[in-house]
Amino acid sequence: MKRCKFTKIVAGLSVVASIMGTTAFAEDTRIALVVKALGIGFFEAAAKGAEEAAAELGGVEIIYTGPTSTTAEGQIEVINSLIAQGVDAIAVSANDPDALAPALKKAMSRGITVISWDSGVAQEGRQMHLNPSSTPLIGNTIIKLAADHMPNGGDVAILSATSTSTNQNAWIDAAKEVLPNYSGVNLVATVYGDDLSDKSYREAEGLMATYPDLKAIIAPTTVGILAACQAVTDAGKIGEINVTGLGLPSEMAGCVDSGATKSFAIWNPIDLGYAATMLAYNIHNGAATDEGSSVEMGRIGSAVLDETGSAAMSDPFTYDSSNVGDFKSIF
Ligand code: RAM
């Protein structure tokens, strides 16, 4: 009796299949873009790029997700839930290089493709990492942006994201290495706003109170630079303290107009999300990730993996009053 019912169901299904066409049963490839936290404009721009890649590839579903605040614990919860859902790939921008590794190893052991992008995961926790650009270049860029507007030198401070953030920590280390090339530029402090607007604002206020001679706040985070610009503006210190670092033209145009920010830099976050999605898809479909391998990133070109399984996308671009208006509606 049971067998009979089963045969009928299978027969019924094959009728439906032949009506709908065979593709009706082909499942989409589900790629999760896990960000440091939801609500950050930089990651929302990256998600646009991920959707663009999905549309170009066809049969790809993007799951844009992340914790509500920039913690490793929040990301681990998100990753465990993606493992339970059985997604095909996870592309993560990490709040901590080591804390996420066990959860991501578990994902890989279940056959899920794992890459990191933007902010990396320790090598054992992912198959590759995509840097936005060369780390030494970003480190030098953030110091140069400040130094260019300090002809007589002076005190500068860094306002970063979280203290465990892989990307900001690497850029800050690279910045410290080139500091001796900028004589007269004196780094007095590094503080952490955790990529939260209110905490970043308070940290910027704290810097101004502690270092009355401060000439620049360098924030290598899109959240931090905007909060610092607001704090400097509210303190009436435009012209006294230049706020610079890495920001989005869409968020920073007003700061450039007011003079709070003379210039800032960033790479294209839409391209970064697009490239990360292409890499996750191609690795899921068998692209090799050993040292020297080249993995396609669609319209961006190909990523060639170094000995740490990392590659870089493109150089950052500098924005100021001459060009910020042309980009503010894009990202
Ligand atoms: C913030 C995040 C992100 C970083 C940018 C520059 O949006 O910290 O990881 O790449 O700033």
Residues whose N, C-alpha, C, O or C-beta is under 5 A from the ligand:
A	BS01	RAM	F42 D118 S119 A161 P220 T221 T222 V223 L246
